[in-house]
Amino acid sequence: MPAKKAQNKAKAHSSPSEEDDVSGANNQAKSAGDASSGCLLDVSIGMAHNLDVITRRDQKDVQDFSMRMEGAEKRISSVEDTVNSEKGKTEALVKQVALLTNKLEDLENRSRNDAVAFLEKWLPEALGPATFPRQPLIERAHRLPGRTQPNRPPTPRVLIVKFLNFQDRVRVMRAAMTKGKVICGGQEVMFFPDLSTDLHRRRRGFDRVKQQLRSMNIRYGLIYPAKLRVSSDGLTYVFETPADVEKFIQGLQNTEI
């Protein structure tokens, strides 16, 4: 019995060196745990820092990309404006070239057709050889471009003629008026004196009263520069203005009533 007690007592009281070993082991384990926690904390902080750097880089990349896109859009818009402007200029140039081409073609056609020689030969044939004591001399003659209108036949070409002798011009106008209708190539040819714009406007002012006179079968004629001669009941009247002709027509109508 005393031996057991001694053994138990010996167990209960371990040596100081053993206790130090145990305490040291525990301290080492605690230190190891503390060291492990420190490593984890450092890793977390490092990862957060890396994420922040990545986020800032992504934002900068987005900003740079947006700036580049904005710059590209401005350059594209500028190029489009330039292209539209040049397109308008090109269309205008194309129209101008077409117009000049048509004019050049018309001039070439007129130059190839000698209008002077044609008229000097044709006028005596159309108006009668007796009209001219000698062959008429024409200083120059040229054709005006024809006028075309949609859904309408082309209008006759106009020939402007300048006679070397004024008397030939008078003979032509008088013979054309006497003949009444002059035909060339199956078409009627009409003769008009070359007038200024103002004089032409004044002569056109008689158009309405001339139509009324035609409906009444009354003969009339224009006298140079801008007068209307009317023949009625064997009498001849000369009017200076369309208003005078209208009064004359009203008087005839009242007489008939």
KASULNOR-V74646 format. One record per residue. RES is the residue in one letter. PHI is phi in radians with two decimals (none if undefined). Layout:
BEGIN
{{RES:PHI} {RES:PHI}}
END
This chain:
BEGIN
{{M:none} {P:-1.03} {A:-1.17} {K:-1.08} {K:-1.02} {A:-1.13} {Q:-1.15} {N:-1.09} {K:-1.11} {A:-1.16} {K:-1.15} {A:-1.14} {H:-1.88} {S:-1.41} {S:-1.43} {P:-1.03} {S:-1.18} {E:-1.16} {E:-1.10} {D:-1.14} {D:-1.12} {V:-1.12} {S:-1.09} {G:-1.16} {A:-1.10} {N:-1.13} {N:-1.10} {Q:-1.12} {A:-1.11} {K:-1.15} {S:-1.14} {A:-1.10} {G:-1.11} {D:-1.08} {A:-1.13} {S:-1.10} {S:-1.10} {G:-1.10} {C:-1.13} {L:-1.08} {L:-1.13} {D:-1.12} {V:-1.11} {S:-1.10} {I:-1.11} {G:-1.13} {M:-1.13} {A:-1.09} {H:-1.10} {N:-1.11} {L:-1.09} {D:-1.13} {V:-1.14} {I:-1.10} {T:-1.09} {R:-1.15} {R:-1.15} {D:-1.08} {Q:-1.08} {K:-1.13} {D:-1.09} {V:-1.10} {Q:-1.10} {D:-1.08} {F:-1.13} {S:-1.11} {M:-1.13} {R:-1.15} {M:-1.12} {E:-1.09} {G:-1.11} {A:-1.14} {E:-1.10} {K:-1.11} {R:-1.15} {I:-1.11} {S:-1.08} {S:-1.11} {V:-1.14} {E:-1.09} {D:-1.07} {T:-1.12} {V:-1.12} {N:-1.10} {S:-1.11} {E:-1.18} {K:-1.12} {G:-1.09} {K:-1.12} {T:-1.12} {E:-1.09} {A:-1.11} {L:-1.15} {V:-1.09} {K:-1.12} {Q:-1.14} {V:-1.10} {A:-1.10} {L:-1.11} {L:-1.14} {T:-1.12} {N:-1.12} {K:-1.13} {L:-1.11} {E:-1.10} {D:-1.13} {L:-1.12} {E:-1.13} {N:-1.13} {R:-1.21} {S:-1.20} {R:-1.33} {N:-1.83} {D:-1.38} {A:-1.19} {V:-1.10} {A:-1.09} {F:-1.10} {L:-1.20} {E:-1.08} {K:-1.53} {W:-1.35} {L:-0.99} {P:-1.09} {E:-1.19} {A:-1.37} {L:-1.71} {G:1.80} {P:-1.04} {A:-1.20} {T:-1.13} {F:-2.04} {P:-1.17} {R:-2.60} {Q:-1.09} {P:-1.16} {L:-1.86} {I:-1.90} {E:-1.27} {R:-2.79} {A:-2.68} {H:-2.64} {R:-1.63} {L:-1.58} {P:-1.05} {G:-1.26} {R:-1.78} {T:-1.98} {Q:-2.23} {P:-1.02} {N:1.07} {R:-2.34} {P:-1.17} {P:-1.11} {T:-1.33} {P:-1.07} {R:-1.26} {V:-1.75} {L:-1.93} {I:-1.78} {V:-2.15} {K:-2.07} {F:-1.44} {L:-1.22} {N:-1.95} {F:-1.08} {Q:-1.12} {D:-1.14} {R:-1.09} {V:-1.11} {R:-1.09} {V:-1.11} {M:-1.12} {R:-1.19} {A:-1.17} {A:-1.14} {M:-1.18} {T:-1.21} {K:-1.21} {G:1.55} {K:-2.38} {V:-2.01} {I:-1.96} {C:-2.48} {G:1.08} {G:1.42} {Q:-2.14} {E:-1.33} {V:-1.93} {M:-1.97} {F:-1.98} {F:-2.37} {P:-1.23} {D:-1.34} {L:-2.06} {S:-1.29} {T:-1.10} {D:-1.17} {L:-1.16} {H:-1.10} {R:-1.12} {R:-1.12} {R:-1.19} {R:-1.17} {G:-1.11} {F:-1.54} {D:-1.03} {R:-1.17} {V:-1.24} {K:-1.13} {Q:-1.12} {Q:-1.14} {L:-1.15} {R:-1.11} {S:-1.15} {M:-1.70} {N:1.01} {I:-1.86} {R:-1.34} {Y:-2.67} {G:-2.90} {L:-1.49} {I:-1.96} {Y:-1.15} {P:-1.50} {A:-2.67} {K:-2.30} {L:-2.01} {R:-1.78} {V:-2.15} {S:-1.96} {S:-2.61} {D:0.96} {G:1.37} {L:-1.98} {T:-2.05} {Y:-2.13} {V:-2.13} {F:-2.05} {E:-1.59} {T:-2.30} {P:-1.08} {A:-1.12} {D:-1.13} {V:-1.17} {E:-1.10} {K:-1.11} {F:-1.12} {I:-1.12} {Q:-1.08} {G:-1.10} {L:-1.15} {Q:-1.15} {N:-1.18} {T:-1.14} {E:-1.17} {I:-1.21}}
END
